[in-house]
Amino acid sequence: MKFFADTAQVEDIKELNDYGLLDGVTTNPSLVAKAGGDFLTTIQSICQIVSGPVSAEVAATDFEGMMREAAVLSAIAPNVVIKVPLTLPGLQACRALRAKQIDVNVTLCFSANQALLAAKAGATFVSPFIGRLDDINLDGMQLIHDIRLIFDNYDFDTQILAASIRQPNHVSDAALAGADAVTIPPNVIRALANHPLTQKGLETFLKDWADSGQTI
Ligand code: E4P
């Protein structure tokens, strides 16, 4: 399972990349606005840190505008993945970009039918939003299960990129559901490593080691 950092904060990306935990990065307009820097410069900085896919989202909503913005974003680095919304013009742009061998992440997916359309448009990734479905009392994780079954039924190559992750359990549940990748906020990635028994065990080992007087 691929791990992507769901952030535009360059310092967080550097830290997580140094741990060897990152396969890529996803950004969106809200994350870029939160990070505060210039969009194109931020994507360029991220691509200098991470060699895997870096999703950069178009802001246009019409086909021509998306294609124009995609050309600018694709020119930044070969690992830029163009993120387009799951709308009919977005699917049209997805098909056209894939014909040019440009990777595409179709975002804002909230249903199995939408995911099916993304796969039929040849998307590299489709991003179902788990947390936002949970927020409105629907079952985000069931959507990952449904998409996995549909894609396997028809041998679609489109990778399921579980998004809108809010908590550590979302990551393991997405892995159990067969998601190909998961994009995770930095604080949640760090939390994956936490376990009180790990901390307690380490404290005991360190105390016993110090008491033994041994050194390495
Ligand atoms: C990533 O591609 C999505 O834009 C992101 O996961 C959305 O997360 P949110 O629902 O927490 O904003």
py3Dmol code that shows the C-alpha trace and the ligand (Angstrom):
import py3Dmol

protein = """\
ATOM      1  CA  MET A   1       0.000   0.000   0.000  1.00  0.00           C
ATOM      2  CA  LYS A   2       1.361   3.391  -0.995  1.00  0.00           C
ATOM      3  CA  PHE A   3       1.491   6.141   1.636  1.00  0.00           C
ATOM      4  CA  PHE A   4       1.017   9.717   0.462  1.00  0.00           C
ATOM      5  CA  ALA A   5       1.231  12.791   2.715  1.00  0.00           C
ATOM      6  CA  ASP A   6      -1.940  14.866   2.443  1.00  0.00           C
ATOM      7  CA  THR A   7      -0.414  18.303   2.919  1.00  0.00           C
ATOM      8  CA  ALA A   8       1.258  21.260   1.222  1.00  0.00           C
ATOM      9  CA  GLN A   9       3.511  21.958   4.244  1.00  0.00           C
ATOM     10  CA  VAL A  10       7.033  21.485   2.905  1.00  0.00           C
ATOM     11  CA  GLU A  11       8.617  21.059   6.359  1.00  0.00           C
ATOM     12  CA  ASP A  12       6.258  18.182   7.223  1.00  0.00           C
ATOM     13  CA  ILE A  13       6.984  16.547   3.863  1.00  0.00           C
ATOM     14  CA  LYS A  14      10.742  16.795   4.450  1.00  0.00           C
ATOM     15  CA  GLU A  15      10.423  15.212   7.885  1.00  0.00           C
ATOM     16  CA  LEU A  16       8.210  12.324   6.753  1.00  0.00           C
ATOM     17  CA  ASN A  17      10.325  11.722   3.667  1.00  0.00           C
ATOM     18  CA  ASP A  18      13.433  11.482   5.873  1.00  0.00           C
ATOM     19  CA  TYR A  19      11.741   8.665   7.811  1.00  0.00           C
ATOM     20  CA  GLY A  20      11.426   6.824   4.492  1.00  0.00           C
ATOM     21  CA  LEU A  21       7.652   6.664   4.844  1.00  0.00           C
ATOM     22  CA  LEU A  22       6.493   8.614   1.813  1.00  0.00           C
ATOM     23  CA  ASP A  23       5.562   7.260  -1.603  1.00  0.00           C
ATOM     24  CA  GLY A  24       4.081  10.571  -2.703  1.00  0.00           C
ATOM     25  CA  VAL A  25       2.125  13.696  -1.755  1.00  0.00           C
ATOM     26  CA  THR A  26      -1.363  15.034  -2.414  1.00  0.00           C
ATOM     27  CA  THR A  27      -2.342  18.676  -2.213  1.00  0.00           C
ATOM     28  CA  ASN A  28      -5.605  20.489  -2.781  1.00  0.00           C
ATOM     29  CA  PRO A  29      -6.502  24.200  -2.971  1.00  0.00           C
ATOM     30  CA  SER A  30      -7.469  24.314   0.718  1.00  0.00           C
ATOM     31  CA  LEU A  31      -4.171  22.710   1.815  1.00  0.00           C
ATOM     32  CA  VAL A  32      -2.206  25.114  -0.410  1.00  0.00           C
ATOM     33  CA  ALA A  33      -4.105  28.082   1.044  1.00  0.00           C
ATOM     34  CA  LYS A  34      -3.374  26.814   4.573  1.00  0.00           C
ATOM     35  CA  ALA A  35       0.341  26.393   3.820  1.00  0.00           C
ATOM     36  CA  GLY A  36       0.416  29.995   2.610  1.00  0.00           C
ATOM     37  CA  GLY A  37       3.136  29.977  -0.081  1.00  0.00           C
ATOM     38  CA  ASP A  38       2.931  30.479  -3.842  1.00  0.00           C
ATOM     39  CA  PHE A  39       1.229  27.424  -5.386  1.00  0.00           C
ATOM     40  CA  LEU A  40       3.647  26.720  -8.239  1.00  0.00           C
ATOM     41  CA  THR A  41       6.710  27.259  -6.046  1.00  0.00           C
ATOM     42  CA  THR A  42       5.259  24.966  -3.392  1.00  0.00           C
ATOM     43  CA  ILE A  43       4.664  22.158  -5.897  1.00  0.00           C
ATOM     44  CA  GLN A  44       8.178  22.634  -7.241  1.00  0.00           C
ATOM     45  CA  SER A  45       9.648  22.405  -3.710  1.00  0.00           C
ATOM     46  CA  ILE A  46       7.642  19.259  -2.940  1.00  0.00           C
ATOM     47  CA  CYS A  47       8.791  17.617  -6.189  1.00  0.00           C
ATOM     48  CA  GLN A  48      12.398  18.297  -5.238  1.00  0.00           C
ATOM     49  CA  ILE A  49      11.876  16.342  -1.998  1.00  0.00           C
ATOM     50  CA  VAL A  50       9.665  13.457  -3.142  1.00  0.00           C
ATOM     51  CA  SER A  51      10.324  11.410  -6.261  1.00  0.00           C
ATOM     52  CA  GLY A  52       6.911   9.686  -6.227  1.00  0.00           C
ATOM     53  CA  PRO A  53       3.587  11.113  -7.444  1.00  0.00           C
ATOM     54  CA  VAL A  54       2.757  14.669  -6.299  1.00  0.00           C
ATOM     55  CA  SER A  55      -0.867  15.620  -6.927  1.00  0.00           C
ATOM     56  CA  ALA A  56      -1.500  19.255  -7.879  1.00  0.00           C
ATOM     57  CA  GLU A  57      -5.109  20.303  -8.415  1.00  0.00           C
ATOM     58  CA  VAL A  58      -6.508  22.453 -11.199  1.00  0.00           C
ATOM     59  CA  ALA A  59      -8.715  25.373 -10.181  1.00  0.00           C
ATOM     60  CA  ALA A  60     -10.548  25.743 -13.504  1.00  0.00           C
ATOM     61  CA  THR A  61     -13.902  24.015 -13.842  1.00  0.00           C
ATOM     62  CA  ASP A  62     -14.168  23.945 -17.649  1.00  0.00           C
ATOM     63  CA  PHE A  63     -12.323  21.490 -19.913  1.00  0.00           C
ATOM     64  CA  GLU A  64     -10.173  24.077 -21.717  1.00  0.00           C
ATOM     65  CA  GLY A  65      -9.220  25.806 -18.487  1.00  0.00           C
ATOM     66  CA  MET A  66      -8.277  22.500 -16.832  1.00  0.00           C
ATOM     67  CA  MET A  67      -6.119  21.552 -19.816  1.00  0.00           C
ATOM     68  CA  ARG A  68      -4.417  24.956 -19.773  1.00  0.00           C
ATOM     69  CA  GLU A  69      -3.657  24.719 -16.049  1.00  0.00           C
ATOM     70  CA  ALA A  70      -2.601  21.086 -16.358  1.00  0.00           C
ATOM     71  CA  ALA A  71       0.028  22.097 -18.936  1.00  0.00           C
ATOM     72  CA  VAL A  72       1.502  24.615 -16.476  1.00  0.00           C
ATOM     73  CA  LEU A  73       1.493  22.135 -13.592  1.00  0.00           C
ATOM     74  CA  SER A  74       2.888  19.229 -15.652  1.00  0.00           C
ATOM     75  CA  ALA A  75       5.819  21.380 -16.737  1.00  0.00           C
ATOM     76  CA  ILE A  76       6.983  21.700 -13.115  1.00  0.00           C
ATOM     77  CA  ALA A  77       8.282  18.135 -12.772  1.00  0.00           C
ATOM     78  CA  PRO A  78       7.729  14.699 -14.329  1.00  0.00           C
ATOM     79  CA  ASN A  79       6.208  13.339 -11.102  1.00  0.00           C
ATOM     80  CA  VAL A  80       3.364  15.896 -10.996  1.00  0.00           C
ATOM     81  CA  VAL A  81      -0.045  14.196 -11.104  1.00  0.00           C
ATOM     82  CA  ILE A  82      -2.873  16.412 -12.287  1.00  0.00           C
ATOM     83  CA  LYS A  83      -5.793  16.407  -9.905  1.00  0.00           C
ATOM     84  CA  VAL A  84      -9.169  17.077 -11.506  1.00  0.00           C
ATOM     85  CA  PRO A  85     -12.607  17.131  -9.887  1.00  0.00           C
ATOM     86  CA  LEU A  86     -15.077  14.333 -10.529  1.00  0.00           C
ATOM     87  CA  THR A  87     -17.261  16.338 -12.905  1.00  0.00           C
ATOM     88  CA  LEU A  88     -18.008  15.683 -16.557  1.00  0.00           C
ATOM     89  CA  PRO A  89     -15.434  18.291 -17.732  1.00  0.00           C
ATOM     90  CA  GLY A  90     -12.998  16.799 -15.182  1.00  0.00           C
ATOM     91  CA  LEU A  91     -13.490  13.333 -16.673  1.00  0.00           C
ATOM     92  CA  GLN A  92     -13.035  14.749 -20.160  1.00  0.00           C
ATOM     93  CA  ALA A  93      -9.776  16.376 -19.063  1.00  0.00           C
ATOM     94  CA  CYS A  94      -8.741  13.097 -17.430  1.00  0.00           C
ATOM     95  CA  ARG A  95      -9.186  11.205 -20.684  1.00  0.00           C
ATOM     96  CA  ALA A  96      -7.322  13.880 -22.686  1.00  0.00           C
ATOM     97  CA  LEU A  97      -4.424  14.064 -20.208  1.00  0.00           C
ATOM     98  CA  ARG A  98      -4.083  10.280 -20.049  1.00  0.00           C
ATOM     99  CA  ALA A  99      -3.880  10.228 -23.865  1.00  0.00           C
ATOM    100  CA  LYS A 100      -0.791  12.423 -23.424  1.00  0.00           C
ATOM    101  CA  GLN A 101       0.644   9.950 -20.860  1.00  0.00           C
ATOM    102  CA  ILE A 102       0.058  12.434 -18.020  1.00  0.00           C
ATOM    103  CA  ASP A 103      -0.986  10.871 -14.710  1.00  0.00           C
ATOM    104  CA  VAL A 104      -4.332  12.010 -13.309  1.00  0.00           C
ATOM    105  CA  ASN A 105      -5.906  11.839  -9.858  1.00  0.00           C
ATOM    106  CA  VAL A 106      -9.702  12.226 -10.045  1.00  0.00           C
ATOM    107  CA  THR A 107     -10.716  13.780  -6.755  1.00  0.00           C
ATOM    108  CA  LEU A 108     -13.912  14.483  -4.819  1.00  0.00           C
ATOM    109  CA  CYS A 109     -15.261  10.954  -5.368  1.00  0.00           C
ATOM    110  CA  PHE A 110     -18.195  10.111  -3.116  1.00  0.00           C
ATOM    111  CA  SER A 111     -19.906   7.181  -4.849  1.00  0.00           C
ATOM    112  CA  ALA A 112     -19.166   3.883  -6.585  1.00  0.00           C
ATOM    113  CA  ASN A 113     -20.690   5.197  -9.825  1.00  0.00           C
ATOM    114  CA  GLN A 114     -18.351   8.175  -9.762  1.00  0.00           C
ATOM    115  CA  ALA A 115     -15.382   5.855  -9.245  1.00  0.00           C
ATOM    116  CA  LEU A 116     -16.574   3.731 -12.170  1.00  0.00           C
ATOM    117  CA  LEU A 117     -16.604   6.844 -14.377  1.00  0.00           C
ATOM    118  CA  ALA A 118     -13.081   7.772 -13.261  1.00  0.00           C
ATOM    119  CA  ALA A 119     -11.860   4.281 -14.151  1.00  0.00           C
ATOM    120  CA  LYS A 120     -13.576   4.445 -17.536  1.00  0.00           C
ATOM    121  CA  ALA A 121     -11.873   7.818 -18.139  1.00  0.00           C
ATOM    122  CA  GLY A 122      -8.550   6.053 -17.577  1.00  0.00           C
ATOM    123  CA  ALA A 123      -7.656   7.791 -14.301  1.00  0.00           C
ATOM    124  CA  THR A 124      -4.355   6.819 -12.702  1.00  0.00           C
ATOM    125  CA  PHE A 125      -5.893   7.383  -9.251  1.00  0.00           C
ATOM    126  CA  VAL A 126      -9.402   7.964  -7.972  1.00  0.00           C
ATOM    127  CA  SER A 127      -9.750   9.589  -4.555  1.00  0.00           C
ATOM    128  CA  PRO A 128     -12.809   8.520  -2.520  1.00  0.00           C
ATOM    129  CA  PHE A 129     -13.223  10.828   0.504  1.00  0.00           C
ATOM    130  CA  ILE A 130     -13.795   8.637   3.548  1.00  0.00           C
ATOM    131  CA  GLY A 131     -13.934  11.274   6.292  1.00  0.00           C
ATOM    132  CA  ARG A 132     -16.344  13.596   4.529  1.00  0.00           C
ATOM    133  CA  LEU A 133     -18.782  10.697   3.977  1.00  0.00           C
ATOM    134  CA  ASP A 134     -18.471   9.707   7.650  1.00  0.00           C
ATOM    135  CA  ASP A 135     -19.124  13.370   8.540  1.00  0.00           C
ATOM    136  CA  ILE A 136     -22.599  13.169   6.985  1.00  0.00           C
ATOM    137  CA  ASN A 137     -23.424   9.847   8.641  1.00  0.00           C
ATOM    138  CA  LEU A 138     -22.576   7.654   5.632  1.00  0.00           C
ATOM    139  CA  ASP A 139     -20.049   4.813   5.577  1.00  0.00           C
ATOM    140  CA  GLY A 140     -16.878   6.037   3.882  1.00  0.00           C
ATOM    141  CA  MET A 141     -15.062   2.729   4.278  1.00  0.00           C
ATOM    142  CA  GLN A 142     -17.894   0.763   2.647  1.00  0.00           C
ATOM    143  CA  LEU A 143     -17.272   2.873  -0.452  1.00  0.00           C
ATOM    144  CA  ILE A 144     -13.661   1.654  -0.578  1.00  0.00           C
ATOM    145  CA  HIS A 145     -14.882  -1.969  -0.346  1.00  0.00           C
ATOM    146  CA  ASP A 146     -17.434  -1.366  -3.135  1.00  0.00           C
ATOM    147  CA  ILE A 147     -14.938   0.297  -5.466  1.00  0.00           C
ATOM    148  CA  ARG A 148     -12.393  -2.494  -4.857  1.00  0.00           C
ATOM    149  CA  LEU A 149     -14.980  -5.096  -5.882  1.00  0.00           C
ATOM    150  CA  ILE A 150     -16.053  -3.170  -8.979  1.00  0.00           C
ATOM    151  CA  PHE A 151     -12.492  -2.505 -10.148  1.00  0.00           C
ATOM    152  CA  ASP A 152     -11.536  -6.165  -9.608  1.00  0.00           C
ATOM    153  CA  ASN A 153     -14.666  -7.338 -11.474  1.00  0.00           C
ATOM    154  CA  TYR A 154     -13.506  -5.491 -14.583  1.00  0.00           C
ATOM    155  CA  ASP A 155      -9.716  -5.447 -14.122  1.00  0.00           C
ATOM    156  CA  PHE A 156      -9.591  -1.656 -14.075  1.00  0.00           C
ATOM    157  CA  ASP A 157      -6.038  -0.349 -13.569  1.00  0.00           C
ATOM    158  CA  THR A 158      -7.145   2.813 -11.771  1.00  0.00           C
ATOM    159  CA  GLN A 159      -5.646   2.879  -8.290  1.00  0.00           C
ATOM    160  CA  ILE A 160      -7.930   3.487  -5.321  1.00  0.00           C
ATOM    161  CA  LEU A 161      -6.443   6.338  -3.304  1.00  0.00           C
ATOM    162  CA  ALA A 162      -8.278   6.522   0.027  1.00  0.00           C
ATOM    163  CA  ALA A 163      -8.541  10.217   0.963  1.00  0.00           C
ATOM    164  CA  SER A 164     -10.040  12.439   3.640  1.00  0.00           C
ATOM    165  CA  ILE A 165      -8.363  10.351   6.314  1.00  0.00           C
ATOM    166  CA  ARG A 166      -9.042  11.630   9.809  1.00  0.00           C
ATOM    167  CA  GLN A 167      -7.710   8.966  12.170  1.00  0.00           C
ATOM    168  CA  PRO A 168      -5.301   6.009  12.346  1.00  0.00           C
ATOM    169  CA  ASN A 169      -8.120   3.435  12.083  1.00  0.00           C
ATOM    170  CA  HIS A 170      -9.017   4.833   8.670  1.00  0.00           C
ATOM    171  CA  VAL A 171      -5.574   3.763   7.430  1.00  0.00           C
ATOM    172  CA  SER A 172      -5.734   0.144   8.600  1.00  0.00           C
ATOM    173  CA  ASP A 173      -9.382  -0.153   7.538  1.00  0.00           C
ATOM    174  CA  ALA A 174      -8.526   1.170   4.055  1.00  0.00           C
ATOM    175  CA  ALA A 175      -5.699  -1.375   3.867  1.00  0.00           C
ATOM    176  CA  LEU A 176      -8.125  -4.160   4.848  1.00  0.00           C
ATOM    177  CA  ALA A 177     -10.561  -2.939   2.184  1.00  0.00           C
ATOM    178  CA  GLY A 178      -7.845  -3.214  -0.468  1.00  0.00           C
ATOM    179  CA  ALA A 179      -7.121   0.451  -1.209  1.00  0.00           C
ATOM    180  CA  ASP A 180      -3.995   0.747  -3.371  1.00  0.00           C
ATOM    181  CA  ALA A 181      -2.872   3.929  -1.670  1.00  0.00           C
ATOM    182  CA  VAL A 182      -3.893   6.184   1.159  1.00  0.00           C
ATOM    183  CA  THR A 183      -3.246   9.875   1.584  1.00  0.00           C
ATOM    184  CA  ILE A 184      -2.794  10.850   5.198  1.00  0.00           C
ATOM    185  CA  PRO A 185      -2.378  14.145   7.080  1.00  0.00           C
ATOM    186  CA  PRO A 186       1.090  14.349   8.714  1.00  0.00           C
ATOM    187  CA  ASN A 187      -0.253  14.225  12.286  1.00  0.00           C
ATOM    188  CA  VAL A 188      -2.108  10.994  11.500  1.00  0.00           C
ATOM    189  CA  ILE A 189       1.013   9.447   9.897  1.00  0.00           C
ATOM    190  CA  ARG A 190       2.943  10.185  13.104  1.00  0.00           C
ATOM    191  CA  ALA A 191       0.117   8.760  15.218  1.00  0.00           C
ATOM    192  CA  LEU A 192       0.318   5.432  13.337  1.00  0.00           C
ATOM    193  CA  ALA A 193       3.575   4.689  15.156  1.00  0.00           C
ATOM    194  CA  ASN A 194       2.121   5.281  18.634  1.00  0.00           C
ATOM    195  CA  HIS A 195       1.195   2.516  21.023  1.00  0.00           C
ATOM    196  CA  PRO A 196       1.216   2.864  24.825  1.00  0.00           C
ATOM    197  CA  LEU A 197       2.711  -0.638  25.228  1.00  0.00           C
ATOM    198  CA  THR A 198       5.565   0.296  22.876  1.00  0.00           C
ATOM    199  CA  GLN A 199       6.320   3.375  24.989  1.00  0.00           C
ATOM    200  CA  LYS A 200       5.996   1.462  28.272  1.00  0.00           C
ATOM    201  CA  GLY A 201       8.129  -1.421  27.005  1.00  0.00           C
ATOM    202  CA  LEU A 202      10.836   0.948  25.790  1.00  0.00           C
ATOM    203  CA  GLU A 203      10.968   2.736  29.135  1.00  0.00           C
ATOM    204  CA  THR A 204      11.397  -0.618  30.915  1.00  0.00           C
ATOM    205  CA  PHE A 205      14.135  -1.773  28.517  1.00  0.00           C
ATOM    206  CA  LEU A 206      16.020   1.500  28.932  1.00  0.00           C
ATOM    207  CA  LYS A 207      15.794   1.362  32.731  1.00  0.00           C
ATOM    208  CA  ASP A 208      16.912  -2.293  32.888  1.00  0.00           C
ATOM    209  CA  TRP A 209      19.754  -1.555  30.488  1.00  0.00           C
ATOM    210  CA  ALA A 210      20.957   1.402  32.551  1.00  0.00           C
ATOM    211  CA  ASP A 211      20.741  -0.703  35.754  1.00  0.00           C
ATOM    212  CA  SER A 212      22.797  -3.487  34.116  1.00  0.00           C
ATOM    213  CA  GLY A 213      25.715  -1.136  33.501  1.00  0.00           C
ATOM    214  CA  GLN A 214      26.189  -2.582  29.994  1.00  0.00           C
ATOM    215  CA  THR A 215      27.214  -0.508  26.994  1.00  0.00           C
ATOM    216  CA  ILE A 216      27.300  -1.101  23.245  1.00  0.00           C
TER     217      ILE A 216
END
"""
ligand_1 = """\
12
E4P
C -6.817 14.576 -0.825
O -6.575 14.320 -1.963
C -8.039 15.277 -0.401
O -8.116 16.526 -0.972
C -8.069 15.336 1.105
O -7.776 14.061 1.608
C -9.354 15.873 1.671
O -9.336 15.724 3.066
P -10.378 16.481 4.019
O -11.724 15.909 3.790
O -9.884 16.202 5.408
O -10.298 17.930 3.663
"""
view = py3Dmol.view(width=600, height=400)
view.addModel(protein, "pdb")
view.setStyle({"model": 0}, {"cartoon": {"style": "trace"}})
view.addModel(ligand_1, "xyz")
view.setStyle({"model": 1}, {"stick": {}})
view.zoomTo()
view.show()
